[in-house]
Amino acid sequence: MRNPTLRFLVRLNLPALAVLALFAGCTKEDPATRPLTGSAAGRGNANQAQIVEVVEVTRSSLVETLNLVGSLAANESAEIRAEIGGIVRGIYFEEGQRVKSGDLLVKIDDQELQAQYAQIEARYNLAQLNVTRSENLSESRTIPQSEVDRARSEFAAARAEMSLIRLRLEKTEIKAPFDGVVGGRTISPGDYVTPSTVITNIDDLSRLKIGFQVPERYLGKVHPGTEVKATTRVTSAADSEHTLTGEVYFVAATIDRAVRASEVKAILRDTTSAVRPGMFANIELVLDTRENALTVPEGAILASSRGIQIITIGEQNGAKVAQFVTVRTGLRTQGRVEITPIQGDIPEGTEVVASGVGALILFPGAPVDPRPLHEDFGAN
């Protein structure tokens, strides 16, 4: 027999249960009104064309450059010293003067050497007469051959000694080793100079050189003939910049362990008087050049687990759709990247998605609405 009390409780709570069920149904979120996120959003908008900014693939010349710093130097630079010691008898140049190769700069006292030369010259003349006399007597067999040989030896010794004195006399005249500009002098007439005394210096400013350090990772692209652009700032009334071009002529065979770089030198063309040796310069080194390369903006590159890709605009059933193309990248410069398709070809003028490729919800075949790339985000 059923319990009448339990039957009464069930009958009493039926209205309350109905109210609870109605309340629960009203508070539960409706799937139709829930916003789509993630992959669900992609599936929900699969048939809706997404607006994308596009540009055309173009062919252009790309130049890979490396920016460094360096110091300017004269084409040739030398410290002028005396080869022999002595009293300075004359100085024949003005500080800052342009001189030619062989011009006399300084004269050292040579009176003692002149006296020695006169003494040796007399001995030389006597030895020459003795040789002539000995050879004449030798023909008539009046003297032995040993006397003739001794006379010839004395003559040769006197000649060599006279050549030595003449050479020392030449060294009393200090001359310019090459065309250039002399600097300030450190001596005056009457000073005693030695081979360690720096009299002045001379610089060849017909052209300038520049030295700099290139990191080891780039050395494979640097060689004699590599183009260089050096920019210096000259503080003057105009406060202007000077840009000089040139080419590398020397690359060190070793790498400095302290800085992991090698010394490189270049010769600059078309120098001006405003640019001087010792000045600091910003250097732009041309490492590589690509002619007629296929390029896209950097924003068009998509890196994913499937490799490096770009998204091109194709057509499917008369509608614009996204197409993913795997490419290899090359040089990057001024906001553009060189690309090479892994398979097939990408004709010049093909439209590619150029902005926000990593944030857009796109997949192969997704409908798109291409718009021209906003000029503010275009490549420079």
ChimeraX attribute file (.defattr): number of C-alpha atoms within 10 A of each C-alpha:
attribute: neighborCount
match mode: 1-to-1
recipient: residues
	/A:1	3
	/A:2	6
	/A:3	7
	/A:4	8
	/A:5	8
	/A:6	10
	/A:7	10
	/A:8	10
	/A:9	10
	/A:10	10
	/A:11	9
	/A:12	11
	/A:13	10
	/A:14	10
	/A:15	10
	/A:16	10
	/A:17	11
	/A:18	10
	/A:19	11
	/A:20	10
	/A:21	10
	/A:22	11
	/A:23	11
	/A:24	9
	/A:25	11
	/A:26	9
	/A:27	8
	/A:28	8
	/A:29	9
	/A:30	9
	/A:31	8
	/A:32	7
	/A:33	7
	/A:34	8
	/A:35	9
	/A:36	14
	/A:37	10
	/A:38	9
	/A:39	10
	/A:40	11
	/A:41	12
	/A:42	17
	/A:43	13
	/A:44	13
	/A:45	15
	/A:46	16
	/A:47	11
	/A:48	13
	/A:49	15
	/A:50	18
	/A:51	12
	/A:52	21
	/A:53	20
	/A:54	23
	/A:55	23
	/A:56	20
	/A:57	19
	/A:58	17
	/A:59	16
	/A:60	15
	/A:61	12
	/A:62	22
	/A:63	15
	/A:64	16
	/A:65	18
	/A:66	13
	/A:67	12
	/A:68	15
	/A:69	16
	/A:70	18
	/A:71	19
	/A:72	23
	/A:73	22
	/A:74	20
	/A:75	17
	/A:76	16
	/A:77	18
	/A:78	15
	/A:79	13
	/A:80	23
	/A:81	19
	/A:82	21
	/A:83	16
	/A:84	14
	/A:85	17
	/A:86	18
	/A:87	17
	/A:88	19
	/A:89	16
	/A:90	16
	/A:91	16
	/A:92	11
	/A:93	16
	/A:94	14
	/A:95	12
	/A:96	14
	/A:97	12
	/A:98	15
	/A:99	21
	/A:100	13
	/A:101	11
	/A:102	12
	/A:103	16
	/A:104	17
	/A:105	19
	/A:106	23
	/A:107	21
	/A:108	25
	/A:109	18
	/A:110	19
	/A:111	10
	/A:112	9
	/A:113	15
	/A:114	15
	/A:115	12
	/A:116	15
	/A:117	20
	/A:118	13
	/A:119	12
	/A:120	19
	/A:121	18
	/A:122	13
	/A:123	18
	/A:124	21
	/A:125	14
	/A:126	16
	/A:127	21
	/A:128	19
	/A:129	13
	/A:130	19
	/A:131	22
	/A:132	15
	/A:133	13
	/A:134	21
	/A:135	19
	/A:136	14
	/A:137	16
	/A:138	16
	/A:139	10
	/A:140	8
	/A:141	10
	/A:142	10
	/A:143	14
	/A:144	11
	/A:145	14
	/A:146	10
	/A:147	16
	/A:148	19
	/A:149	14
	/A:150	14
	/A:151	20
	/A:152	19
	/A:153	14
	/A:154	18
	/A:155	21
	/A:156	16
	/A:157	14
	/A:158	21
	/A:159	18
	/A:160	14
	/A:161	18
	/A:162	21
	/A:163	15
	/A:164	13
	/A:165	19
	/A:166	15
	/A:167	11
	/A:168	17
	/A:169	19
	/A:170	14
	/A:171	17
	/A:172	22
	/A:173	19
	/A:174	21
	/A:175	21
	/A:176	21
	/A:177	16
	/A:178	17
	/A:179	18
	/A:180	23
	/A:181	20
	/A:182	24
	/A:183	19
	/A:184	13
	/A:185	16
	/A:186	11
	/A:187	16
	/A:188	14
	/A:189	13
	/A:190	13
	/A:191	13
	/A:192	15
	/A:193	19
	/A:194	15
	/A:195	13
	/A:196	12
	/A:197	16
	/A:198	15
	/A:199	21
	/A:200	17
	/A:201	20
	/A:202	24
	/A:203	20
	/A:204	19
	/A:205	20
	/A:206	15
	/A:207	15
	/A:208	23
	/A:209	22
	/A:210	27
	/A:211	19
	/A:212	18
	/A:213	19
	/A:214	23
	/A:215	14
	/A:216	14
	/A:217	9
	/A:218	12
	/A:219	16
	/A:220	8
	/A:221	10
	/A:222	18
	/A:223	16
	/A:224	13
	/A:225	13
	/A:226	16
	/A:227	20
	/A:228	22
	/A:229	19
	/A:230	24
	/A:231	17
	/A:232	20
	/A:233	16
	/A:234	15
	/A:235	10
	/A:236	8
	/A:237	6
	/A:238	7
	/A:239	9
	/A:240	11
	/A:241	12
	/A:242	15
	/A:243	18
	/A:244	20
	/A:245	17
	/A:246	20
	/A:247	21
	/A:248	21
	/A:249	14
	/A:250	16
	/A:251	17
	/A:252	15
	/A:253	8
	/A:254	11
	/A:255	16
	/A:256	13
	/A:257	8
	/A:258	6
	/A:259	11
	/A:260	13
	/A:261	19
	/A:262	19
	/A:263	16
	/A:264	21
	/A:265	22
	/A:266	25
	/A:267	23
	/A:268	22
	/A:269	15
	/A:270	11
	/A:271	17
	/A:272	14
	/A:273	6
	/A:274	11
	/A:275	20
	/A:276	17
	/A:277	16
	/A:278	12
	/A:279	14
	/A:280	18
	/A:281	23
	/A:282	17
	/A:283	24
	/A:284	18
	/A:285	21
	/A:286	18
	/A:287	18
	/A:288	15
	/A:289	13
	/A:290	14
	/A:291	10
	/A:292	12
	/A:293	18
	/A:294	23
	/A:295	24
	/A:296	27
	/A:297	25
	/A:298	18
	/A:299	19
	/A:300	23
	/A:301	25
	/A:302	21
	/A:303	13
	/A:304	9
	/A:305	5
	/A:306	8
	/A:307	11
	/A:308	18
	/A:309	22
	/A:310	23
	/A:311	23
	/A:312	22
	/A:313	24
	/A:314	18
	/A:315	13
	/A:316	11
	/A:317	6
	/A:318	7
	/A:319	14
	/A:320	18
	/A:321	23
	/A:322	25
	/A:323	20
	/A:324	18
	/A:325	20
	/A:326	19
	/A:327	19
	/A:328	13
	/A:329	17
	/A:330	16
	/A:331	17
	/A:332	18
	/A:333	15
	/A:334	12
	/A:335	13
	/A:336	21
	/A:337	21
	/A:338	24
	/A:339	23
	/A:340	16
	/A:341	16
	/A:342	12
	/A:343	9
	/A:344	8
	/A:345	9
	/A:346	16
	/A:347	12
	/A:348	12
	/A:349	11
	/A:350	14
	/A:351	21
	/A:352	27
	/A:353	29
	/A:354	27
	/A:355	21
	/A:356	14
	/A:357	20
	/A:358	13
	/A:359	7
	/A:360	13
	/A:361	16
	/A:362	20
	/A:363	14
	/A:364	12
	/A:365	17
	/A:366	21
	/A:367	24
	/A:368	22
	/A:369	16
	/A:370	20
	/A:371	12
	/A:372	14
	/A:373	17
	/A:374	12
	/A:375	8
	/A:376	7
	/A:377	12
	/A:378	17
	/A:379	15
	/A:380	10
